[in-house]
Amino acid sequence: MVLFVDGEAKSDSTFLDFDKLTKLHQISSKFAGENARELFPRDKYLYVGEHEMVAVTQDDLNIEFIGSEDATTCHIIILREKNLLSCGVVHIGTQNMKFYSQNSAF
């Protein structure tokens, strides 16, 4: 799998050097500086807890926000597919975790 940042393919060594990715650094800093937003049931949010994953498309009228928290020793991965306007969130909490789809484990 290739990682693209600002439309450019990045190698592992480039990605690890965060200082060279100035636009990503600027966007990340701006996001980190924003105030937290309190959500209410009318906001149509989906919370992804540890050991959970979700994928949604833009035409899902029941979900406006997807979020997770408390990743002290975990990883939260957010994937966005621009052509199909879909998004996935995974909250990984242990190296032995397996994800199951309807057809297989991966």
Summary of the structure (lengths in Angstrom):
residues: 106
radius of gyration: 15.8
end to end distance: 15.2
largest distance: 43.3
contacts: 187
relative contact order: 0.14
helix: 21%
strand: 32%
